[in-house]
């Protein structure tokens, strides 16, 4: 087990730069989830670490050893693929044993390792089956078993759950988490699913257009998103982002003339600075004394409902509230100062209060 | 009632087609047991004369006026068909593997050159090929008989298609497992393409078995007569043709390819209808 370091990692395909410089350090045994929309470069990043692609610039170090130009099989890593990538003509046992066989391990040792891994994953009864005789969840387990038997320094997961149905995905998510905690193998996990990212990662790396935009714990990413992209990407339904102007010496934001108080903080920007005010749907408060928003759509989700409003100026607002009688033509809401996020409109970056 | 009729029509068509296809074969079987002169007069009976079955032994061991014993021709044919089928597979597996999985300079040029040979089968380049074989002193040899027929692109193209269907992730998983190129070919590519290889073997075997023009040209030594050549030689132009022997030989010539198809039917159908997934 070991740490992973990436230094100035870049990758271009022709003139198109997919990865625009990534620096990253993973502690021993840490699980880092790389999350982002498709095309953000997260899979490329993983493939560079795996050695399936060669970086255009930068270095990859596993356990302090530079592996940048080294063959994938010599990097001491194991990868779980999205489509499992099991060898269709081999039994479950042979699938798991293949990598060990190539390494020339003695037969008895292979047997012992595969047995241990299959016991861990509950695959003992399936060792003689072919992949096509297995369900999706079982195949996923075999793919993980294949990674575990190698006893690698680093696990790489490439969207391993996206081919499973929703229920199985939740179950496998928990299994991966328990397994990773138990084996304490440093892991890199790529996903586009923010729920997976939030639940699995010790830390998250949010990527956007080839650039890492935020590296922090899931709580931190959720509570203090680094920019409007992260704010909109993490959390469902997405955070409300409302354009406004800074006022009252940096302590309030004016939305179409309605002044929203920012509480005790003061944003160190001149009044009239264009900002984006962010608030999560669950934090928008129904308030008879608040501003009125005409209701566009109401979505009932069972235990709660989403109310979508749109202001005269065209700004849209989503409110998440406990199930109740459907609101009338308009809702009156207020924005509690403690839950407000302020971003710079020009750069999209989070604006922190003056210390 | 209408439904019953609708179901009957396809069956009727099918039975008709089978009869059309099987009738000449039946004529050959029935005719082989009858008197040659009667067949020549057109008095062929649809019922085989079981007392005439001895003709099979006769052609197999002694042969007939125009040609040598059929067992020899069958051996030559089998050897040739096997050599062509196996040779083509042995040649095209690595070439398709190289063109599909490796990046090397002029990869596509290599591919198109292979592809080009598809448009130039032996029949088209008969004279130059004969010239080459003659210069190499391979006329009237088993090597000369088979080599020119082995070198063609059909199998390479089919294998390339099969290999292209192998998911990238499988290739990458093998790389991560530490399988080198030859190991990957042996452990993953060949087993995964097993059904296709078997199907191709059947097609190529039948193709090799049915060769006529090239063997006729390159092998004038009666020892190298294939069974197809043998049948033609038995049909004399000026002498009276022993039709029962011709038909017996034809029936014998039919058996090996049919046996190969039947034996490999399971893989054959699988290889043609489904990717091994």
Interface residues (C-beta under 8 A of the other chain):
Chain A: X50 X51 X52 X71 X72 X73 X74 X77 X78 X79 X81 X82 X83 X84 X85 X86 X87 X88 X89 X98 X99 X102 X103 X132 X146
Chain B: X167 X169 X170 X172 X173 X174 X175 X176 X177 X178 X179 X183 X187 X188 X191 X192 X194 X276 X277
